[in-house]
Amino acid sequence: MRSAHQIAFLNLLFIVINCFWIIIVDDKKIYGLSIYDTFSTNWSYLTPHVDTFNIWKIITIVLVLTAIFYCIVLKRENDEDAPLAQQVEKSGNWMLVNQLFLGMSMVFKLNNFLIIAYLCSIGTYYSLNKLNLIFKIRDTENPSFIHIFTRTSLGLYSGWFVYLLGFNGIPTINKFLRLPADHLLLFILSILFLLGSFSFIWYKTMLCKLPAILVGYTAGVLGSYFYNIQANIGTLLYDIMEYLFIGVLSISVITIIYLIYQKRKFYMMQD
């Protein structure tokens, strides 16, 4: 259990270090550009409003809190904490790898190495999926507060990152195609990604009975909707995207309310 505690502490340390690194980079201290400057320069139909990126603060806070809880719980070395210790030991360095890929993706993005940045983003998402499997976010029967925090933090992170793969991916594809950012082909690719990714996220949300996944994803959709409204271009393609965003948001809100109601009903039956 001591090795699990050491891994938990290293995870906490690396998350905090990476958080400060991203803040320093985003504050234009090193490259003279903020992360959002690069997103707006490499625009796509899925680019979200700048305020959307505040979700990183929420994700970081819940990840840090979860890591702190791991450190506190595993330090007790109680027998009932053995399953958690096994999960942490099994996770090994995956959280460190995840945070490393995340930091690298932002650095390469800022330096306009879009393809390498996207490969790092894929590495980030792959390692995140490994963590989801190891910590069993599909397990809805574990009522412990640490499992609830784990599910919430990884769920938010996963949902948001899927949408991030979209508004990062379209400009990366366009680096090969060298088309205008508002080209019809890129519009079609944006629609295909939006519909495909939303279907995937909705399925994962219902499978895990975890509204946090859909909340993370919907934050990106809501940001793109407001970006679209703010642009106020009024072309047919913009109008279609706007209606699609509204449709996705409507289904998401209904699903989130339904799952929260089901959870409330479940906990009331447990009392």
C-alpha positions in Angstrom: 0.0 0.0 0.0 3.0 2.3 0.5 3.9 2.0 -3.2 0.3 3.0 -4.1 0.5 6.0 -1.8 3.8 7.0 -3.5 2.2 6.7 -6.9 -0.8 8.8 -5.7 1.5 11.5 -4.4 3.5 11.5 -7.7 0.2 11.9 -9.6 -0.8 14.8 -7.5 2.6 16.4 -7.9 2.6 16.0 -11.6 -0.9 17.4 -12.0 0.0 20.5 -10.0 3.2 21.0 -11.9 1.5 20.6 -15.3 -1.3 23.0 -14.2 1.3 25.7 -13.3 3.1 25.0 -16.6 0.0 25.5 -18.6 -0.9 28.7 -16.7 2.6 30.1 -17.4 2.4 29.2 -21.1 -1.2 30.5 -21.5 -0.2 33.8 -19.8 2.1 34.5 -22.8 5.2 34.2 -20.6 7.2 32.0 -23.0 5.8 32.0 -26.5 4.1 35.4 -26.6 0.8 33.8 -27.5 -2.0 32.4 -25.4 -3.3 28.9 -26.1 -6.6 30.4 -27.3 -4.7 32.7 -29.7 -3.6 29.6 -31.6 -7.1 28.2 -31.6 -8.6 31.4 -33.1 -5.8 31.6 -35.6 -6.4 28.0 -36.7 -10.2 28.5 -36.8 -12.8 25.9 -37.6 -16.6 25.6 -37.4 -16.2 23.9 -34.0 -14.0 26.5 -32.4 -15.5 27.4 -29.0 -15.7 30.8 -27.3 -12.7 31.8 -25.3 -14.6 31.5 -21.9 -15.2 27.9 -22.7 -11.6 27.1 -21.7 -12.4 27.9 -18.1 -13.5 24.3 -17.9 -9.8 23.4 -17.6 -9.8 25.1 -14.2 -12.8 22.9 -13.1 -11.2 19.7 -14.4 -7.8 20.6 -12.8 -9.5 21.3 -9.4 -11.4 18.0 -9.4 -8.3 16.0 -10.5 -6.2 17.6 -7.8 -8.9 17.0 -5.1 -9.2 13.4 -6.3 -5.4 12.9 -6.1 -5.4 14.5 -2.6 -8.1 12.1 -1.4 -6.1 9.2 -2.8 -3.1 10.3 -0.8 -5.1 10.7 2.4 -7.0 7.4 2.1 -4.0 5.3 1.1 -1.9 6.7 3.9 -4.2 5.0 6.4 -3.3 1.6 5.0 -6.7 0.1 6.1 -7.8 -3.3 4.7 -10.9 -1.8 3.2 -8.7 0.5 1.0 -6.9 -2.4 -0.6 -9.0 -2.4 -3.8 -8.2 1.3 -4.3 -4.5 0.6 -3.7 -4.6 -2.1 -6.3 -6.1 0.3 -8.8 -3.6 3.0 -8.1 -0.7 0.5 -8.4 -2.2 -0.8 -11.7 -2.4 2.7 -13.0 1.4 3.0 -12.6 2.6 6.0 -14.6 -0.5 6.5 -16.8 -1.5 9.7 -15.1 2.1 11.0 -15.5 2.0 10.0 -19.2 -1.4 11.7 -19.6 -0.2 15.0 -18.2 3.0 14.9 -20.1 1.2 14.4 -23.5 -1.3 17.1 -22.5 1.5 19.7 -21.8 3.4 18.7 -25.0 0.3 19.0 -27.1 -0.2 22.6 -26.0 3.4 23.5 -26.5 3.4 22.1 -30.1 0.1 23.8 -30.7 1.5 27.2 -29.7 4.4 26.7 -32.1 2.1 25.8 -34.9 3.2 22.2 -35.2 -0.4 21.1 -35.5 0.2 17.5 -36.6 2.6 16.7 -33.8 0.3 18.5 -31.4 -2.6 16.4 -32.5 -0.6 13.2 -32.1 0.1 14.3 -28.6 -3.6 14.9 -28.1 -4.4 11.4 -29.3 -1.8 10.1 -26.8 -3.5 12.1 -24.1 -6.9 10.6 -24.9 -5.5 7.1 -25.1 -3.9 7.4 -21.7 -7.1 8.9 -20.3 -9.0 5.9 -21.6 -6.6 3.6 -19.9 -7.2 5.4 -16.6 -11.0 5.2 -17.1 -10.7 1.4 -17.5 -8.3 1.0 -14.5 -10.5 3.1 -12.1 -13.7 1.5 -13.5 -15.7 4.6 -14.2 -18.5 2.2 -15.5 -18.9 0.9 -12.0 -22.1 2.5 -10.7 -22.4 0.3 -7.7 -19.5 1.7 -5.6 -21.0 4.4 -3.4 -17.7 5.5 -1.8 -16.9 9.3 -2.0 -13.5 8.6 -3.6 -15.0 6.6 -6.4 -17.6 9.3 -7.0 -14.8 11.9 -7.2 -12.9 9.7 -9.6 -15.9 9.1 -11.9 -16.7 12.8 -11.9 -13.2 14.1 -12.6 -12.4 11.5 -15.3 -15.9 11.9 -16.8 -15.6 15.7 -17.2 -12.0 15.3 -18.5 -13.1 12.6 -21.1 -16.2 14.5 -22.4 -14.3 17.8 -22.8 -11.3 16.1 -24.5 -13.5 14.4 -27.1 -14.8 17.7 -28.2 -11.3 19.2 -28.1 -10.2 16.5 -30.5 -12.8 17.9 -32.9 -11.9 21.6 -32.9 -8.2 20.6 -32.9 -8.7 18.0 -35.6 -10.3 20.0 -38.4 -7.5 22.6 -38.6 -5.0 19.8 -38.5 -6.7 18.1 -41.5 -6.8 21.5 -43.3 -3.0 21.7 -42.8 -2.8 19.0 -45.5 -5.7 20.3 -47.6 -4.8 24.0 -47.5 -8.4 25.1 -48.0 -10.1 28.2 -46.7 -11.3 27.6 -43.1 -14.9 28.0 -44.1 -14.7 25.7 -47.0 -17.7 23.4 -47.6 -15.6 20.2 -47.2 -14.4 21.4 -43.8 -18.0 22.2 -42.9 -19.1 18.7 -43.8 -16.2 17.2 -41.7 -17.3 19.4 -38.8 -20.9 18.1 -39.0 -19.7 14.5 -39.3 -17.5 14.9 -36.3 -20.2 16.7 -34.3 -22.8 14.0 -35.0 -20.4 11.1 -34.6 -18.7 12.3 -31.4 -22.1 13.3 -29.8 -23.5 9.8 -30.5 -20.4 8.2 -29.0 -20.5 10.5 -25.9 -24.2 10.0 -25.4 -23.7 6.2 -25.5 -20.8 6.4 -23.0 -22.8 8.6 -20.7 -25.7 6.2 -20.7 -23.4 3.1 -20.4 -21.6 4.6 -17.4 -24.7 6.4 -16.1 -22.4 9.4 -15.6 -23.7 12.9 -16.5 -20.2 14.4 -16.0 -19.1 12.9 -19.4 -21.9 14.7 -21.2 -21.4 17.9 -19.2 -17.7 18.0 -20.3 -18.7 17.5 -23.9 -21.6 19.9 -23.8 -19.3 22.7 -22.5 -17.5 22.6 -25.8 -20.7 22.6 -27.8 -22.1 25.5 -25.8 -18.9 27.4 -26.4 -19.0 26.8 -30.1 -22.7 27.9 -30.2 -21.8 31.2 -28.5 -18.8 31.7 -30.7 -21.1 31.2 -33.7 -23.6 33.7 -32.3 -20.9 36.2 -31.6 -19.5 36.0 -35.1 -23.0 36.9 -36.5 -22.1 36.1 -40.1 -25.5 34.7 -40.9 -24.6 32.5 -43.9 -26.5 29.3 -44.5 -23.6 27.1 -43.2 -23.4 29.1 -40.0 -27.2 28.8 -39.5 -27.0 25.0 -40.0 -24.2 24.7 -37.5 -26.2 26.8 -35.1 -29.3 24.6 -35.3 -27.1 21.5 -34.9 -25.6 23.0 -31.7 -29.0 23.8 -30.4 -30.2 20.2 -31.1 -27.2 18.6 -29.4 -27.5 21.0 -26.4 -31.2 20.2 -26.0 -30.7 16.4 -26.1 -27.8 16.8 -23.7 -29.8 18.8 -21.1 -32.7 16.3 -21.2 -30.3 13.4 -20.8 -28.4 15.0 -17.9 -31.7 15.8 -16.1 -32.9 12.3 -16.6 -29.7 10.7 -15.3 -29.6 13.0 -12.2 -33.3 12.1 -11.5 -32.4 8.4 -11.8 -29.5 8.8 -9.4 -31.7 10.6 -6.9 -34.3 7.9 -7.2 -31.6 5.2 -6.7 -30.2 6.9 -3.5 -33.6 7.4 -2.1 -34.3 3.7 -2.5 -31.0 2.9 -0.7 -32.1 5.0 2.4 
